[in-house]
């Protein structure tokens, strides 16, 4: 997949992204809210299998498959973040996911990438809505969700289990519905 917007490119992962991926997922707030990205990965090369798996799925337009894409700068093709989607197992709904390197946050890149991916998902499927699940402690991500047109549906507190990769006991559940236009 390749989507070009005004300020970013969304593209498939390539092995050249392993170094930046390794560094970005170890940044303070990404490690805080998405620790699974750094687990069991002790070098950039430890991401090669993950990248190779995504390469094997690069022609798929099935939004239910858990796929992640690079957010890159158009002039350098440098990876600065990630955006993706796929079936969230515990909820059985298609969820959008994202992170951005701290160096590139608050510049509109993530918003542009999320909006482009959401539009692509709606154009490739008949799905009625997409979701975001965001740790209640992750205020910047909640603000981004609103900027991207996701509506807060409810605050959820799972009973007798903690939501994977969540710092808080509760999370916000957002939805964005397909436009009728």
Secondary structure, 3 states (H helix, E strand, C coil): CEEECCCEEEECCCHHHHHHHHHHCCCHHHHHHCHHHCCCCCCHHHHHHHHHHHHHCCCCCCCCCCEEEEEEECCCCCEEEEEEEEEECCCCEEEEEEEECHHHCCCCHHHHHHHHHHHHHHHHCCCCEEEEEEECCCHHHHHHHHHCCCEEEEEEECCCCCCCCCCCCEEEEEEEECCCC
